[in-house]
Amino acid sequence: MKILLAFLLLSITAPVYSQDNLDHLFVMSLEDLLKVKVRGSTLTDESIRDVPGAVSVFTHDQIQRMGFDYLHELLNLVPGYQSQRTGNFTQNYAYSSRGRRNETQAKEILVIMDGRTLNDSRTSSANMTLPLILLEQIERVEIIRGPGSAIYGSSAFTGVINIVTRRGKTESVLAAGSHGQVKAHQLFFHEQGNWLLDVFAQAYRDSGEHYNVPDTFSNNRINTRDPLQGGQFDLALAHGDTLLRASVRESETDDFFVTNIISSGFNRVLSRQSQVSLAQGFNGVDIRSHLFLSYQMTRHEFDIQLTAPGALSDNSTPASDDPLLFKVDFDGESLQLISQNDWLLNGDTSIQFGAEWRTDTETKAEADNNFDVGQLAAGTSPINYYGNFDNSTRFGTQVTRWVIGAYVQYQQELMLNTNLLLGLRHDEYEQAGSRLSPRMGLVQSLGDVHSVKLLYGEAFRAPALNETGLINNPILVGNPDLKHEIVKTWELIWQGYWQHTGLSLGWFQNRFKDPIIQAQAGASTRTWVNGGSENSQGFEFEARHALGEHWTALASLTRLIELPDSALREAETLASLQINYGKNSWNYNVSAIYHGERDMLTPNDGQLGLDEYWFVNGKLNYSVNQSGQVYVQIKNLLDENYQTAAQGQLNSEGVPNRSLEIQVGMNWQF
């Protein structure tokens, strides 16, 4: 905290520079921000001031100055968003918008990259993918708060993250740091006639930090660590208005927690996502169209110890003192066809319309067990002990579900400085029924400085395949009778942009109907059900200010003043502060993130309060020349020892997070 206060004091006492220099700085910071176009909110290019939504935008130039590596870390700078490590596995970070997250996975936020949906077809979540997305791959990311189903359908429930990747660049990065960190990535661009080739390749390895944590199966404490390794490859081949993309991302982690259980030496998680897509653009005189065809495969392997040694010795044949061990394999695939059209009727009026067809399939949901888990789930006694992993138990119904959706959106400038948006989408889900999602937005500019936005939207989330089809699980089973969960949201946002300062203050209210939650289904089994209606509301504040010729500051503050009881793991107060100093070849950035107190459930129906914490990162960049940079990055600058909330009731202390980390790297552009 002393370091943070020192930076604040230094910023306040920064010397005053000439007005000419100040004007140049403010043009580069605030006016450039207003020129950045936001597309994810309406599928048309809008400025931050005019877009009918609550949106935060980060460009590559901003991102490269920050002391972050991954997208989930950046989310903590956005009002209303919070990301925290869970006990699901090493690289799982649960993220939420406006305090809404009922599980370890963020099923309420849709993640899109270059028009391609990244959410898993089985779980409706991008939690496995988001930690794999390097910020260095991103040209622009738009983080939208509020419902997006009127455009995107299901899963755009409380937010949308729209990612635009970098193209047309050749760049090499090599970095190393504490905990045995080594990472490298390569951007490659080649142009041959009308053909454009972009390649992004990345690899990383991390030996992990050591922790001493309570043993899940005894009253003792044990040692564990959180190593990880992985990489990705992304290829884009463009010719005119045609773009072919192919990508694969993979990560593997060992030890640490897996589903909040510690079993060092056995625990393991492998996540892989592969995707192929084809995008075709069509440009007429007054209408522009895009057609997207995408195929995605996901694979998640979990090695888990579920019981203590000897727990099944009296209920197995032949009797064994071995613990119950799982080697789980969950695979899914999705085929998606999307049509998007933008029709300009005149200079003041436009209509956007489109359709989506998609099939989601659970291709494999099986576990190799050393005991017969099917007998255990059915209550059979005694259960068979195999002594190896040659026998499998089916964990899912492995079904295919089709989805059809269509939307229309109307935008008009009613009068000078007044813009109206009306939108409606209809979705039909096999077995889960249909849903209409309306949307309304009114944006009023009050002179050159102020603007006010009044927004209303409805969104839904269809039950995921794992929520309806999980079977033969002694702990958690699916519910095929689940209905869509629905949210109705009102927002009122004021924005002001002066020469030196930009401010945004917003209020929102959510009303949830039929929320999908977990509830007791038996003495030791839980399932998903539609719960009673819930409400939430809060305030969000964002500011940008130039402090001197070389200084800029960004800040955010969120206060969630009403949350349902199920949101006990979410902090009600969030804040961030970022200060950047740049002069000549040097740039220094420090960012501080605050999360307020949270609660979590513990064994024996207990509840644990987790302390508030500050998380501070810093990064120093030095430009060797116009092509090369070297940098030093420090995460957890204050070496804060803090815990984040675990899902479930197996963890008694919270999930430990990493201590101070140092990374040194080199970036070279060609």
C-alpha positions as CSV (number, residue, x, y, z in Angstrom):
1,M,0.0,0.0,0.0
2,K,2.9,2.4,0.7
3,I,4.1,2.0,-2.9
4,L,0.6,2.8,-4.2
5,L,0.4,5.9,-2.0
6,A,3.9,7.0,-3.2
7,F,2.8,6.8,-6.8
8,L,-0.4,8.8,-6.0
9,L,1.7,11.5,-4.3
10,L,4.2,11.6,-7.2
11,S,1.3,12.0,-9.6
12,I,-0.3,14.9,-7.7
13,T,3.0,16.8,-7.3
14,A,4.0,16.2,-11.0
15,P,5.4,19.4,-12.5
16,V,3.2,21.7,-14.7
17,Y,4.2,21.8,-18.3
18,S,3.5,24.3,-21.1
19,Q,0.0,24.5,-22.5
20,D,1.2,23.6,-26.0
21,N,2.7,20.3,-24.7
22,L,-0.5,19.6,-22.7
23,D,-2.7,20.1,-25.7
24,H,-0.6,17.7,-27.7
25,L,-0.8,15.0,-25.0
26,F,-4.6,15.3,-24.6
27,V,-5.2,15.0,-28.3
28,M,-3.3,11.8,-28.2
29,S,-5.1,10.3,-25.2
30,L,-8.7,11.5,-25.1
31,E,-9.5,12.3,-28.7
32,D,-7.9,9.1,-29.9
33,L,-10.1,7.2,-27.4
34,L,-13.2,8.8,-28.8
35,K,-12.1,7.9,-32.4
36,V,-11.8,4.2,-31.5
37,K,-14.8,2.4,-33.0
38,V,-16.8,-0.1,-31.0
39,R,-18.4,-2.9,-33.1
40,G,-19.4,-5.6,-30.6
41,S,-22.4,-3.8,-29.1
42,T,-24.4,-3.2,-32.3
43,L,-22.4,-4.9,-35.1
44,T,-21.9,-1.4,-36.5
45,D,-19.0,1.0,-35.9
46,E,-19.8,3.4,-33.1
47,S,-17.8,5.7,-30.9
48,I,-17.5,5.3,-27.2
49,R,-19.7,8.4,-26.7
50,D,-22.4,7.2,-29.1
51,V,-22.6,3.5,-28.6
52,P,-25.8,2.4,-26.9
53,G,-24.1,0.4,-24.2
54,A,-21.7,0.3,-21.3
55,V,-18.4,-0.5,-23.0
56,S,-14.7,-0.3,-22.1
57,V,-12.2,-0.5,-24.9
58,F,-8.5,-1.4,-24.7
59,T,-6.2,-1.1,-27.7
60,H,-2.9,-2.9,-28.3
61,D,-0.9,0.3,-27.7
62,Q,-2.5,0.6,-24.3
63,I,-2.2,-3.1,-23.5
64,Q,1.5,-3.4,-24.3
65,R,2.3,-0.8,-21.6
66,M,0.5,-2.8,-18.8
67,G,2.0,-5.4,-16.6
68,F,-0.5,-8.2,-17.7
69,D,-0.1,-11.3,-19.8
70,Y,-3.6,-12.6,-20.2
71,L,-7.1,-11.3,-21.0
72,H,-8.6,-12.5,-17.7
73,E,-6.2,-10.2,-15.8
74,L,-7.2,-7.2,-17.9
75,L,-10.9,-7.7,-17.0
76,N,-10.2,-6.4,-13.4
77,L,-9.7,-2.9,-14.8
78,V,-13.2,-2.8,-16.2
79,P,-16.1,-1.4,-14.1
80,G,-18.4,-4.2,-13.0
81,Y,-16.0,-7.0,-14.0
82,Q,-14.0,-9.1,-11.6
83,S,-11.8,-12.1,-12.2
84,Q,-10.4,-14.4,-9.6
85,R,-8.6,-17.7,-9.3
86,T,-10.7,-20.7,-8.4
87,G,-10.0,-24.1,-7.0
88,N,-11.1,-25.8,-10.2
89,F,-7.6,-26.1,-11.6
90,T,-4.4,-24.1,-11.8
91,Q,-5.3,-21.9,-14.8
92,N,-9.0,-21.5,-14.1
93,Y,-10.0,-17.9,-13.4
94,A,-13.7,-17.3,-12.8
95,Y,-14.8,-13.9,-14.2
96,S,-18.1,-12.1,-13.9
97,S,-20.0,-9.0,-14.9
98,R,-21.9,-7.1,-12.3
99,G,-21.7,-9.8,-9.6
100,R,-23.5,-12.6,-11.6
101,R,-21.7,-15.9,-11.5
102,N,-23.4,-19.0,-10.0
103,E,-20.7,-21.5,-10.7
104,T,-16.9,-21.8,-11.2
105,Q,-17.5,-21.3,-14.9
106,A,-18.6,-17.9,-16.3
107,K,-21.5,-19.1,-18.4
108,E,-23.1,-15.7,-18.4
109,I,-20.5,-13.9,-20.6
110,L,-20.1,-14.5,-24.4
111,V,-16.6,-14.4,-25.8
112,I,-16.1,-13.7,-29.5
113,M,-12.8,-13.5,-31.4
114,D,-12.9,-12.1,-34.9
115,G,-16.5,-13.1,-35.3
116,R,-15.9,-16.6,-33.9
117,T,-17.7,-17.8,-30.7
118,L,-15.2,-19.2,-28.2
119,N,-17.7,-20.5,-25.6
120,D,-17.5,-24.2,-25.0
121,S,-20.4,-26.2,-26.7
122,R,-20.8,-28.4,-23.6
123,T,-20.7,-25.8,-20.8
124,S,-21.6,-22.6,-22.6
125,S,-18.5,-21.1,-21.0
126,A,-15.2,-19.8,-22.2
127,N,-13.4,-20.4,-18.9
128,M,-11.1,-23.0,-20.4
129,T,-10.2,-20.7,-23.3
130,L,-9.9,-17.2,-21.8
131,P,-6.7,-18.0,-19.7
132,L,-5.0,-19.1,-23.0
133,I,-5.6,-15.8,-24.8
134,L,-2.4,-13.7,-24.8
135,L,-2.9,-9.9,-24.7
136,E,0.0,-9.7,-27.2
137,Q,-2.3,-11.2,-29.8
138,I,-5.0,-8.6,-29.3
139,E,-5.4,-5.5,-31.5
140,R,-8.5,-4.3,-29.7
141,V,-10.8,-5.7,-27.1
142,E,-14.3,-4.4,-26.3
143,I,-15.7,-5.4,-22.9
144,I,-19.4,-4.9,-22.8
145,R,-21.5,-4.8,-19.7
146,G,-25.2,-5.7,-19.8
147,P,-27.4,-8.0,-21.9
148,G,-26.4,-8.9,-25.5
149,S,-29.0,-11.6,-26.4
150,A,-30.8,-9.2,-28.8
151,I,-27.8,-9.6,-31.1
152,Y,-26.0,-12.8,-30.0
153,G,-28.6,-15.0,-28.4
154,S,-27.8,-17.3,-25.4
155,S,-24.8,-16.8,-23.1
156,A,-24.7,-13.0,-23.9
157,F,-26.5,-12.8,-20.5
158,T,-24.6,-10.2,-18.5
159,G,-21.8,-9.3,-20.8
160,V,-20.0,-9.7,-24.1
161,I,-16.2,-9.7,-24.8
162,N,-15.4,-8.9,-28.4
163,I,-11.8,-9.5,-29.4
164,V,-10.1,-8.3,-32.6
165,T,-6.7,-9.9,-33.2
166,R,-3.6,-8.3,-34.7
167,R,-2.9,-8.8,-38.4
168,G,-0.3,-7.4,-40.8
169,K,2.5,-7.6,-38.2
170,T,5.8,-9.5,-37.9
171,E,7.0,-9.6,-34.3
172,S,9.1,-11.8,-32.0
173,V,8.9,-11.9,-28.2
174,L,11.0,-13.9,-25.8
175,A,10.7,-13.6,-22.0
176,A,11.8,-15.4,-18.8
177,G,11.0,-14.9,-15.2
178,S,10.6,-16.3,-11.7
179,H,9.0,-19.7,-11.0
180,G,10.9,-21.0,-14.1
181,Q,8.8,-19.0,-16.5
182,V,9.8,-19.2,-20.1
183,K,7.6,-17.9,-22.9
184,A,7.9,-17.0,-26.6
185,H,5.6,-15.9,-29.3
186,Q,5.9,-15.1,-33.0
187,L,3.7,-13.0,-35.2
188,F,4.3,-13.5,-39.0
189,F,2.8,-11.6,-41.9
190,H,3.4,-12.2,-45.6
191,E,1.7,-10.6,-48.6
192,Q,1.8,-12.2,-52.1
193,G,-0.3,-10.5,-54.7
194,N,-3.9,-10.4,-53.4
195,W,-3.1,-13.1,-50.7
196,L,-2.4,-12.1,-47.1
197,L,-1.0,-14.6,-44.6
198,D,-1.0,-14.0,-40.8
199,V,0.4,-16.5,-38.3
200,F,0.5,-16.3,-34.5
201,A,2.4,-19.0,-32.6
202,Q,3.1,-19.1,-28.9
203,A,4.6,-21.5,-26.3
204,Y,5.1,-21.2,-22.6
205,R,6.3,-23.2,-19.6
206,D,6.1,-22.4,-15.9
207,S,7.4,-24.7,-13.1
208,G,5.0,-23.3,-10.6
209,E,5.0,-21.9,-7.1
210,H,5.0,-24.0,-3.9
211,Y,2.1,-23.8,-1.5
212,N,1.3,-25.4,1.9
213,V,-2.4,-26.1,2.1
214,P,-4.9,-28.2,4.1
215,D,-5.2,-31.8,2.9
216,T,-8.6,-32.5,1.4
217,F,-8.7,-36.0,3.0
218,S,-7.2,-35.4,6.4
219,N,-6.6,-32.9,9.1
220,N,-2.9,-32.4,8.0
221,R,-1.3,-29.9,5.7
222,I,0.5,-30.9,2.5
223,N,2.7,-29.3,-0.1
224,T,1.6,-28.7,-3.7
225,R,2.5,-26.5,-6.6
226,D,0.9,-25.1,-9.8
227,P,3.1,-25.8,-12.8
228,L,1.7,-25.2,-16.3
229,Q,2.7,-25.4,-19.9
230,G,1.0,-24.9,-23.3
231,G,0.8,-23.0,-26.5
232,Q,-1.3,-22.0,-29.4
233,F,-1.2,-21.7,-33.2
234,D,-3.4,-19.4,-35.2
235,L,-3.4,-19.0,-39.0
236,A,-5.3,-16.5,-41.1
237,L,-5.3,-16.6,-44.9
238,A,-7.1,-13.7,-46.6
239,H,-8.0,-13.1,-50.3
240,G,-10.1,-10.0,-51.0
241,D,-13.3,-10.4,-48.8
242,T,-12.6,-14.0,-48.0
243,L,-10.8,-15.0,-44.7
244,L,-9.9,-18.6,-43.7
245,R,-8.9,-19.1,-40.1
246,A,-7.5,-22.2,-38.3
247,S,-6.4,-22.3,-34.6
248,V,-5.5,-24.6,-31.8
249,R,-4.9,-23.7,-28.2
250,E,-3.8,-26.1,-25.5
251,S,-2.7,-26.0,-21.8
252,E,-1.7,-28.7,-19.3
253,T,-1.4,-28.3,-15.5
254,D,-0.4,-30.7,-12.8
255,D,-0.9,-31.0,-9.0
256,F,-2.6,-28.0,-7.2
257,F,-6.4,-28.1,-6.9
258,V,-8.7,-30.0,-9.3
259,T,-12.4,-29.4,-8.5
260,N,-11.2,-28.1,-5.2
261,I,-9.4,-31.3,-4.3
262,I,-5.7,-31.6,-3.6
263,S,-3.9,-34.7,-4.8
264,S,-0.3,-33.9,-5.7
265,G,1.2,-36.4,-8.1
266,F,-2.2,-37.4,-9.5
267,N,-4.1,-34.3,-10.3
268,R,-3.9,-33.2,-13.9
269,V,-5.9,-31.0,-16.3
270,L,-5.5,-30.8,-20.1
271,S,-7.6,-28.3,-22.1
272,R,-7.6,-28.1,-25.9
273,Q,-9.7,-26.0,-28.3
274,S,-9.4,-26.3,-32.1
275,Q,-11.3,-24.2,-34.5
276,V,-11.7,-23.7,-38.3
277,S,-13.7,-20.8,-39.8
278,L,-14.5,-19.2,-43.1
279,A,-15.7,-15.6,-43.3
280,Q,-17.0,-14.1,-46.5
281,G,-17.9,-10.4,-47.0
282,F,-20.3,-9.0,-49.6
283,N,-20.4,-5.3,-50.3
284,G,-23.3,-3.6,-52.2
285,V,-24.1,0.0,-52.7
286,D,-26.2,0.4,-49.5
287,I,-25.8,-3.0,-47.9
288,R,-22.8,-4.8,-46.4
289,S,-23.0,-8.5,-45.5
290,H,-20.9,-11.1,-43.8
291,L,-21.2,-14.8,-43.7
292,F,-19.4,-16.9,-41.0
293,L,-19.0,-20.6,-41.0
294,S,-17.2,-22.0,-38.0
295,Y,-16.4,-25.5,-36.6
296,Q,-15.0,-25.9,-33.1
297,M,-13.8,-28.9,-31.1
298,T,-13.0,-28.8,-27.4
299,R,-11.4,-31.5,-25.2
300,H,-11.0,-31.4,-21.4
301,E,-9.2,-34.1,-19.5
302,F,-9.3,-34.2,-15.7
303,D,-7.4,-36.6,-13.4
304,I,-9.0,-36.4,-10.0
305,Q,-8.8,-38.2,-6.7
306,L,-12.3,-38.2,-5.2
307,T,-12.0,-40.0,-1.9
308,A,-9.4,-40.7,0.8
309,P,-7.5,-44.0,0.8
310,G,-9.7,-46.7,2.4
311,A,-13.0,-44.8,2.1
312,L,-14.4,-47.7,0.0
313,S,-12.6,-50.6,1.7
314,D,-15.8,-51.8,3.4
315,N,-18.0,-51.4,0.2
316,S,-15.9,-52.9,-2.6
317,T,-15.3,-56.3,-4.0
318,P,-12.6,-57.3,-3.8
319,A,-12.0,-55.0,-0.9
320,S,-9.4,-52.3,-1.5
321,D,-7.9,-49.4,0.4
322,D,-7.2,-47.4,-2.8
323,P,-8.8,-44.0,-3.2
324,L,-11.5,-43.5,-5.8
325,L,-9.6,-42.1,-8.9
326,F,-11.1,-40.5,-12.0
327,K,-9.6,-40.0,-15.4
328,V,-12.4,-37.9,-17.0
329,D,-12.6,-37.0,-20.7
330,F,-15.2,-34.3,-21.8
331,D,-15.3,-33.6,-25.5
332,G,-17.6,-31.4,-27.5
333,E,-18.1,-29.9,-30.9
334,S,-20.1,-27.1,-32.4
335,L,-20.9,-26.2,-36.0
336,Q,-22.1,-22.6,-36.5
337,L,-23.4,-20.6,-39.5
338,I,-24.0,-16.9,-39.0
339,S,-25.3,-14.2,-41.4
340,Q,-24.9,-10.5,-40.6
341,N,-26.2,-7.7,-42.7
342,D,-26.0,-3.9,-42.4
343,W,-28.4,-1.9,-44.6
344,L,-28.0,1.8,-44.8
345,L,-31.4,3.3,-45.7
346,N,-30.1,6.9,-45.6
347,G,-27.7,9.0,-43.7
348,D,-29.8,8.9,-40.5
349,T,-31.3,5.4,-40.6
350,S,-29.9,1.9,-40.8
351,I,-31.2,-1.7,-40.3
352,Q,-29.1,-4.6,-39.2
353,F,-30.5,-8.1,-39.6
354,G,-29.2,-11.7,-39.6
355,A,-29.6,-15.3,-38.6
356,E,-27.7,-18.1,-36.9
357,W,-27.9,-21.9,-37.2
358,R,-25.9,-24.0,-34.8
359,T,-25.5,-27.5,-33.6
360,D,-23.9,-28.3,-30.2
361,T,-22.8,-31.9,-29.5
362,E,-21.4,-33.6,-26.5
363,T,-19.2,-36.1,-28.3
364,K,-17.7,-37.8,-25.3
365,A,-18.3,-37.7,-21.6
366,E,-16.6,-40.6,-20.0
367,A,-14.5,-41.4,-17.0
368,D,-12.0,-44.3,-16.5
369,N,-12.2,-45.4,-12.9
370,N,-10.5,-47.9,-10.6
371,F,-13.9,-48.5,-9.0
372,D,-17.3,-48.9,-10.7
373,V,-18.7,-45.4,-10.4
374,G,-22.0,-46.3,-12.0
375,Q,-22.7,-48.8,-9.2
376,L,-21.7,-46.2,-6.7
377,A,-24.0,-43.6,-8.2
378,A,-26.9,-46.1,-8.2
379,G,-26.3,-47.1,-4.6
380,T,-25.3,-50.7,-5.4
381,S,-23.3,-52.4,-2.7
382,P,-20.7,-53.7,-2.8
383,I,-19.2,-52.0,-5.9
384,N,-16.6,-53.6,-8.1
385,Y,-12.9,-52.7,-7.7
386,Y,-10.9,-53.0,-10.9
387,G,-7.4,-52.0,-9.8
388,N,-6.7,-50.2,-13.2
389,F,-8.3,-47.7,-15.6
390,D,-9.5,-50.2,-18.2
391,N,-13.1,-49.7,-17.4
392,S,-15.1,-46.6,-18.3
393,T,-18.3,-45.0,-17.0
394,R,-20.4,-42.7,-19.2
395,F,-20.9,-39.3,-17.5
396,G,-23.1,-37.6,-20.1
397,T,-26.0,-38.3,-22.4
398,Q,-23.8,-37.3,-25.4
399,V,-26.6,-35.7,-27.4
400,T,-26.7,-33.1,-30.2
401,R,-28.8,-30.0,-29.9
402,W,-29.7,-27.6,-32.7
403,V,-30.2,-23.9,-32.3
404,I,-31.9,-21.4,-34.7
405,G,-31.9,-17.7,-34.2
406,A,-32.7,-14.5,-36.1
407,Y,-32.4,-10.8,-35.2
408,V,-33.3,-7.4,-36.5
409,Q,-32.1,-4.0,-35.3
410,Y,-33.2,-0.5,-36.2
411,Q,-31.0,2.6,-35.7
412,Q,-32.1,6.2,-36.4
413,E,-31.0,9.7,-35.6
414,L,-34.3,11.1,-34.4
415,M,-33.2,14.7,-34.3
416,L,-29.9,16.5,-33.9
417,N,-27.7,14.6,-31.4
418,T,-30.5,12.0,-30.5
419,N,-30.0,8.4,-31.5
420,L,-32.5,5.6,-31.1
421,L,-31.9,1.8,-31.2
422,L,-34.6,-0.9,-31.3
423,G,-33.7,-4.6,-31.5
424,L,-35.3,-8.0,-31.3
425,R,-34.0,-11.5,-31.6
426,H,-35.9,-14.9,-31.6
427,D,-34.1,-18.1,-30.7
428,E,-35.4,-21.7,-30.9
429,Y,-33.6,-24.3,-28.8
430,E,-34.2,-28.0,-29.3
431,Q,-35.8,-29.4,-26.1
432,A,-35.3,-26.1,-24.2
433,G,-38.0,-24.0,-26.1
434,S,-37.9,-20.5,-27.6
435,R,-37.2,-17.0,-26.4
436,L,-37.7,-13.4,-27.6
437,S,-35.0,-10.9,-26.6
438,P,-35.9,-7.2,-27.0
439,R,-33.6,-4.2,-26.7
440,M,-34.0,-0.5,-26.6
441,G,-31.4,2.3,-26.5
442,L,-31.7,6.1,-26.5
443,V,-28.5,8.2,-26.6
444,Q,-28.7,12.0,-26.2
445,S,-25.7,14.2,-26.7
446,L,-25.9,17.4,-24.7
447,G,-23.5,19.7,-26.5
448,D,-19.9,18.8,-27.1
449,V,-19.2,17.5,-23.6
450,H,-22.1,15.6,-22.1
451,S,-24.1,12.6,-23.2
452,V,-26.8,10.5,-21.6
453,K,-27.8,6.9,-22.4
454,L,-31.0,5.2,-21.4
455,L,-30.9,1.5,-22.1
456,Y,-33.2,-1.5,-21.7
457,G,-32.5,-5.1,-22.7
458,E,-33.5,-8.7,-22.0
459,A,-31.2,-11.6,-22.3
460,F,-31.4,-15.4,-21.7
461,R,-29.1,-18.3,-21.1
462,A,-30.2,-21.7,-22.4
463,P,-29.3,-24.7,-20.1
464,A,-25.9,-26.0,-21.0
465,L,-25.5,-29.7,-22.2
466,N,-23.7,-30.6,-19.0
467,E,-26.5,-29.0,-16.9
468,T,-29.1,-31.2,-18.5
469,G,-27.2,-34.4,-19.3
470,L,-24.7,-35.2,-16.6
471,I,-25.3,-38.8,-15.4
472,N,-23.7,-41.5,-13.2
473,N,-22.1,-38.9,-11.0
474,P,-22.3,-39.6,-7.3
475,I,-22.0,-35.8,-6.5
476,L,-23.8,-33.8,-9.2
477,V,-26.4,-34.9,-11.8
478,G,-28.1,-33.1,-14.7
479,N,-31.7,-31.9,-14.9
480,P,-33.3,-32.4,-18.4
481,D,-36.3,-30.2,-17.3
482,L,-34.3,-27.0,-16.9
483,K,-35.8,-23.8,-18.5
484,H,-33.9,-20.8,-19.9
485,E,-32.8,-18.3,-17.2
486,I,-33.8,-14.7,-18.1
487,V,-32.6,-11.2,-17.1
488,K,-34.2,-7.8,-17.7
489,T,-31.9,-4.9,-17.4
490,W,-32.3,-1.1,-17.1
491,E,-29.2,1.2,-17.4
492,L,-28.7,4.9,-17.1
493,I,-25.3,6.3,-18.1
494,W,-23.9,9.8,-18.1
495,Q,-20.6,10.6,-19.9
496,G,-18.5,13.7,-20.0
497,Y,-15.5,14.4,-22.1
498,W,-13.4,17.6,-21.6
499,Q,-10.1,18.5,-23.1
500,H,-8.1,16.9,-20.3
501,T,-10.6,14.5,-18.7
502,G,-13.1,11.8,-19.6
503,L,-15.7,10.5,-17.1
504,S,-18.5,7.9,-17.1
505,L,-21.0,7.2,-14.4
506,G,-23.7,4.5,-14.8
507,W,-26.4,2.8,-12.8
508,F,-27.9,-0.6,-13.6
509,Q,-30.7,-2.8,-12.3
510,N,-31.1,-6.5,-13.1
511,R,-34.1,-8.7,-12.5
512,F,-33.4,-12.4,-12.9
513,K,-36.2,-14.9,-13.6
514,D,-35.8,-18.7,-13.3
515,P,-32.0,-18.4,-12.5
516,I,-30.2,-21.7,-12.9
517,I,-28.7,-22.7,-9.6
518,Q,-27.5,-25.8,-7.8
519,A,-29.7,-27.5,-5.2
520,Q,-29.8,-30.7,-3.2
521,A,-31.2,-33.7,-5.1
522,G,-30.6,-36.3,-2.4
523,A,-28.7,-37.1,0.7
524,S,-25.3,-36.6,-1.0
525,T,-26.3,-35.5,-4.6
526,R,-26.9,-32.1,-6.1
527,T,-28.5,-31.0,-9.3
528,W,-29.3,-27.9,-11.3
529,V,-32.8,-26.3,-10.8
530,N,-34.5,-23.1,-11.8
531,G,-34.6,-20.9,-8.6
532,G,-36.8,-18.0,-7.5
533,S,-36.6,-14.5,-8.9
534,E,-33.5,-12.4,-7.9
535,N,-32.5,-8.8,-8.2
536,S,-29.2,-6.9,-8.4
537,Q,-28.2,-3.3,-8.9
538,G,-25.2,-1.1,-8.7
539,F,-23.1,1.9,-9.8
540,E,-20.1,1.9,-12.1
541,F,-17.6,4.8,-12.5
542,E,-14.7,5.2,-15.0
543,A,-12.3,8.1,-15.4
544,R,-9.4,9.1,-17.6
545,H,-7.2,12.1,-16.8
546,A,-3.9,13.6,-18.0
547,L,-1.8,14.6,-15.0
548,G,1.1,16.3,-16.8
549,E,3.1,16.3,-20.0
550,H,4.0,12.7,-19.6
551,W,1.5,11.4,-17.1
552,T,-1.9,9.8,-17.6
553,A,-4.3,8.1,-15.2
554,L,-7.2,5.7,-15.5
555,A,-9.5,4.7,-12.6
556,S,-12.7,2.7,-12.1
557,L,-15.0,2.1,-9.1
558,T,-17.9,-0.3,-8.8
559,R,-20.3,-0.6,-6.0
560,L,-22.8,-3.5,-6.1
561,I,-25.5,-2.3,-3.7
562,E,-27.9,-5.3,-4.1
563,L,-26.8,-8.9,-4.8
564,P,-28.6,-12.2,-4.3
565,D,-27.4,-14.6,-1.6
566,S,-26.0,-16.9,-4.3
567,A,-23.4,-14.2,-5.1
568,L,-21.5,-14.5,-1.8
569,R,-18.2,-15.2,-3.6
570,E,-18.3,-11.9,-5.5
571,A,-16.8,-8.7,-4.0
572,E,-19.4,-5.9,-3.7
573,T,-16.8,-3.2,-4.0
574,L,-14.3,-3.1,-6.8
575,A,-11.7,-0.5,-7.8
576,S,-8.8,0.0,-10.1
577,L,-6.2,2.7,-10.6
578,Q,-3.6,2.9,-13.5
579,I,-0.9,5.5,-13.8
580,N,1.3,5.7,-16.9
581,Y,4.5,7.7,-17.4
582,G,6.1,7.9,-20.8
583,K,8.9,10.1,-22.0
584,N,11.2,9.6,-25.0
585,S,12.2,5.9,-25.0
586,W,10.9,5.1,-21.5
587,N,7.5,4.1,-20.3
588,Y,6.5,3.0,-16.8
589,N,3.0,1.7,-15.9
590,V,1.6,0.8,-12.5
591,S,-1.9,-0.7,-12.0
592,A,-3.6,-1.3,-8.7
593,I,-6.7,-3.5,-8.4
594,Y,-8.9,-3.7,-5.3
595,H,-11.4,-6.4,-4.5
596,G,-13.5,-6.0,-1.4
597,E,-14.4,-8.7,1.1
598,R,-16.0,-11.9,-0.1
599,D,-17.4,-15.1,1.5
600,M,-17.2,-18.8,0.6
601,L,-18.7,-22.0,1.9
602,T,-16.5,-24.4,3.8
603,P,-16.8,-28.1,4.9
604,N,-19.5,-28.9,7.5
605,D,-21.8,-26.1,6.2
606,G,-19.5,-23.4,7.4
607,Q,-18.9,-20.0,5.8
608,L,-15.6,-18.1,5.6
609,G,-15.0,-14.4,5.1
610,L,-12.1,-13.5,2.8
611,D,-10.2,-10.3,3.4
612,E,-10.1,-7.4,0.9
613,Y,-6.9,-7.1,-1.0
614,W,-4.9,-4.8,-3.3
615,F,-3.1,-6.4,-6.3
616,V,-0.5,-4.2,-7.9
617,N,1.4,-4.8,-11.1
618,G,4.2,-2.7,-12.7
619,K,5.9,-2.7,-16.1
620,L,9.0,-0.8,-17.3
621,N,9.5,-0.5,-21.1
622,Y,12.6,0.8,-22.9
623,S,12.5,1.3,-26.6
624,V,16.0,0.4,-28.0
625,N,14.9,1.8,-31.4
626,Q,11.7,2.0,-33.5
627,S,11.7,-1.8,-33.9
628,G,12.9,-3.2,-30.5
629,Q,11.9,-3.0,-26.9
630,V,13.0,-4.6,-23.6
631,Y,10.9,-4.7,-20.5
632,V,10.7,-5.7,-16.9
633,Q,7.4,-6.7,-15.5
634,I,6.4,-7.3,-11.9
635,K,3.2,-8.9,-10.8
636,N,1.9,-8.6,-7.2
637,L,4.3,-5.8,-6.6
638,L,3.4,-5.6,-2.9
639,D,3.9,-9.4,-2.5
640,E,0.4,-9.6,-1.1
641,N,-0.6,-12.9,0.5
642,Y,-4.3,-13.3,-0.4
643,Q,-6.9,-16.0,-1.0
644,T,-9.8,-16.1,-3.5
645,A,-13.1,-17.9,-3.1
646,A,-13.4,-21.6,-3.9
647,Q,-16.6,-23.0,-5.3
648,G,-18.3,-25.9,-3.4
649,Q,-17.6,-26.8,0.2
650,L,-14.3,-28.7,0.1
651,N,-11.9,-25.9,0.8
652,S,-11.5,-24.5,4.3
653,E,-9.0,-21.6,3.6
654,G,-9.7,-20.3,0.1
655,V,-7.5,-20.6,-3.0
656,P,-3.9,-19.3,-2.7
657,N,-2.6,-16.9,-5.3
658,R,0.9,-16.3,-6.5
659,S,3.3,-14.1,-4.7
660,L,5.6,-11.5,-6.4
661,E,6.6,-12.5,-9.9
662,I,9.3,-10.9,-12.1
663,Q,9.6,-11.3,-15.8
664,V,12.2,-9.9,-18.2
665,G,11.5,-9.8,-21.9
666,M,12.4,-8.6,-25.4
667,N,10.0,-7.5,-28.2
668,W,11.3,-7.1,-31.7
669,Q,9.2,-6.0,-34.7
670,F,10.3,-6.5,-38.3
